[in-house]
Amino acid sequence: MMLRTIFDEIKYSRWRDMLLPDNSSKNVDHYRRFIFVHNPKCAGTTIKKIFGPWFPGDHRVPTVLVSPKIWERYFSFVVIRNPFERLVSSFSYHTASDYKGFYFAKYPFLHSLSLEAYFDLMSAETDALRPNIDFVSHKLSDKPIDFICRFENLEQDIIKVLYRLNIAVDTVPQENKSKHKAYVEYFADNPRLLEKCRLYYKDDLDAFGYEF
């Protein structure tokens, strides 16, 4: 993340703490004292089905999502995902013919983009394709996130979170599954895009051990 972006988040976090209550995000459960950091395209619908409901979705990073005080007192968790697969999932979602959300309103040509054109456009947006690493720490606290679930091991990891929070469920549903080809196929004939993504997601690859 660029240094400027970090300072922007800290500035906004301090402003928010002065004007808004700590329960301003639906991703914070004050009764059960936990914070769900909603990393886009990482099983958010499934998490809402189990723990929620929370609407609308809140994809803010921890620094902007909650104050340091709440971050340090509550149990926090997030789901991360292979960044290449996550990019393809985001691309499939945003370029689908039935997507009419925020980015379509901003970019009406979104549905016609190739994966590389989509990456070039959306990687310039602050939040659209943020690396996983941005969702696992609070810039105003030394406390790391309490638990990182991996999309690739979702059911087992969610069960651990449920056990930690003393929440009983019968099954862990798989909601809102992406419908697209295997992510490797999207890069097969485009080594230039693959290298772009490796550079953009370098921190994810180093921190979490993901590989293409």
BELDA-V250747 format. One record per helix or strand of 3 or more residues. SS is the DSSP state (@ for helix, = for strand). FROM is the first residue (numbers start at 0). LEN is the number of residues. If there is no record, write none. Layout:
ss->SS from->FROM len->LEN
ss->SS from->FROM len->LEN
//
This chain:
ss->@ from->2 len->17
ss->= from->33 len->4
ss->@ from->43 len->8
ss->@ from->61 len->4
ss->@ from->67 len->6
ss->= from->74 len->6
ss->@ from->82 len->12
ss->@ from->101 len->5
ss->@ from->109 len->3
ss->@ from->114 len->8
ss->@ from->131 len->4
ss->= from->146 len->4
ss->@ from->150 len->14
ss->@ from->182 len->5
ss->@ from->190 len->10
ss->@ from->201 len->7
//
